[in-house]
């Protein structure tokens, strides 16, 4: 199987010098580049972080739906902000979320929200013989560790082979998630600690794909493409 993890920055591109610059650009042409990239990968499952569900940036187009259609995939999407939070009440922000695209029928999807932080969403995707958790953790170090505690409880409850993937915002790299790996028994697919951010000159490992012992890694690639400020990760694997 092939799994692609990609923080696509709402389709706004990756070549911006200032923090937050470009986040409100129109996305049509760059989303086409992302679509073409994903098509070339021929993925079975795609985990997308920072997806626009239909703001003015994407001309009211749900990017998850559009990318799924281009691949011939199913999709599931959810806002990363809980309905009771203030960002959910604001234009543009209330169209920001995460998504899965899958070539096979989705058995079940559960949407969880962490107890702490602004970005709280965890999407739990259940396939026939696999469960994948997709996350986007907080920028604040202390809040991230509260979120990792909540994530441990979710992961510990699953009985299927599983993957935990997403933008962990782990500014200390793999050292920051060492306790989480030890507690869950998961292994990082990125054994070489290849940096994933920023895409134009990567020097931080913010994005992770972690997998349980029933999953056998064949190959991990981190393509050097600049359609976002993050680099994508492409994992080929087998499941017992």
N, C-alpha and C positions, 0 to 999 in steps of 0.2 A: 504494500500500500504506500501511497505517497500523501504526506501531510504538508501543507504550506501554511506557515504563520507569517502574517504581514500586518504591521501597523501602517495603514495607508494614509494617515494624516488627513482624513476626509477628502482625499483626492486632490489636495491643493498643491502637491509637489514637494520637493525637498531642498531646493537650492535657494535658501534664504539665510542671510547673515545674522539677523537679529532674532532673539527669542520671540515667539508669537507672530512674527511677521509672515504674512502670506496665509494665515489661517482662514481668512475670509475672502480669499480669491475664488473666482469661478473655477469649476473643476472639469468641465466637459472634455477638453483635449487630453488632460493628464489622466483622467479615468480611462480613456480609450487605450492609453499606453499600459496602464495597470491591467486592463482586461486582456490585452495582447500578451503581456508577460505571463499572466496566469494560464492562458490557453496553451502557451508553449510548454508549461510545466506539466500539463496533463494530470492534475491532482485528483485524488479521490476525495479528500477533505481539505477545506481551506478555513482557517481561523482568521478573521479580519478584526483588527482593533482600529478604532477611530473611523467609523463609517457614518456618512451623512444620509439620513433617512428621507430627506426631501426639503431642505432649506433652499433659499435663493441661490446658494453656492452651486448646487447641483441642478438648478432649474426645476426644482420640485421632484426630482427623480430619486427614488430610493436606490442608493448605490449597491446595497446587498442584492436587491432584486435584479438590478441591471446586470451585475457581474454574474449572478447565478444563471440568468437567461443566456448570457454569452457563452457560458460553459456547458449549458444543458443540465444544470444542477438544481437540486432543491436548496432552500435556504431558510434560515431562521434568524431573526434580528430582535434586539431589545435595546431600549435607551439605557445608557449607563448610569443615569440618575434616577433615583427612586421617585415615585410620583409625589411624595410628600416633601421633596427637597425644592429649594428655591430655583436651581437651574432648570428644573422641569417646567417652570412657569415662564421661562424667557425664550423669545424667538431665537432661532439658530441653535442655541444650547440644547433645547428640548428635542432637536433632531439628531443628536449625537449619540452614537451607541456602538455596539459590537455585534458581530454576526458570524455564523457558520454557513458555508456552502458545501454540499455533499452530493456525490454522484449516486449514492444509494439512498433509499427511503430512510428518513429519520424515524427511529422507533419512538423516542420521547425526548422532550426538551424541558429542562427545569431552569428557572431564573431565580437566582439567589442574590441577596444584597448583604454586603458586610455590615457590621454594626458601627464601624468607624470610617471616616473619610468622606470625600465628596464623590469620587468615582468608586462606586461600591458593587458594581455588577459582576456576578459570576454566571456564565452560561454553562450549564451541564448538558452535554449532548450525548445521548445514548444511541449507539448503533447496535447491530446484532451481536457482535463479540467485542465491543470496545466502548469505553466511556471517555470523553474528552472534556476537560474543564478549561474555559477560556477566561482570562483575567486581564485587568489593567489596573495595577496597583497605584497607590498614592505617591505623590512626590515627597511627602513628609516621611522621614525615616521612622519615627515613633509610630505613626499611623500604619505604615507598611507592615510593621511587626504585629500590630493588632490584627491586621487583615490576614497575615500569614497564619496566625493562630486559628482564625475562623476557617481559612482554607484547609488547614489540617483536619478539622472536624469533618468537612465535606468529603475530602479525599479518603479519610479513614473509614467512611461509611459505605464506600462503593465496593462491590464484590467482583466486578469485571476487570479485566486488564484495562489500564487507564493511562492517560496522558494529561499532564497539566502544562498549559502553554499560555504565553501572552507577553505583554510588556510589563515587566516587574519593576521598572524604574529603579533597578538595583544599582545604585551609583558606585557601590563597592564591588560590583561584579559577583562572581560565584561565591565569594567569601561571605557575602551578606545573606545568602540563602542556605548556608551550610547546615544550620540547625534544622531547617525545614526538610532538607534532603535526608538528614539522619533520622528524623522522626517518622517520615513517610516511607523511607526505603526506596525513594525514587532516584533515578540516575539522570544527570544532565546529558543531553545528546551532543552538546557543544563541548567535547572533551578538550579541544584546543583553545577554548576561551576566545573564540573569534569575536571581535567587537562588532556591534550592530548599529551603533549610533555615534555621530551623525553620518548619514550615508555618504556625504561628499568627502569626508575624511574620518572614517570610523576609528574611535579610540575607547569607547565604552561598551560593555556588554550589558545591555538593558533588557534584551529579549531572550526568553528561555523556552526550550521544549524539554520537559522532564517526563520520564516514562517509568512504568512499573516493570518488575522482573519478568513478567510474561511476554513482554514486548522485546523484540530483537532488532536492534538498529543495524541497518545495512550501510547507509551512507547519509551524512549530513552535508548540505551545501548552503552557503551564504552568498547568493549572487550579488555582485556589485552593481546594482541598479539604483538610480536616483529619482525614482518616481514618488518617493516619500522621504522624510527625514530619517526614517529607519530602513535598514536593510531587511529583506525577507529571509526566512529560514525554510529550507526544504528538507524534510526528513523522509527517507525511504525505510520501511520497516516491515517485519512480519509479526504476527500474533499467534501465540500458542493456542 
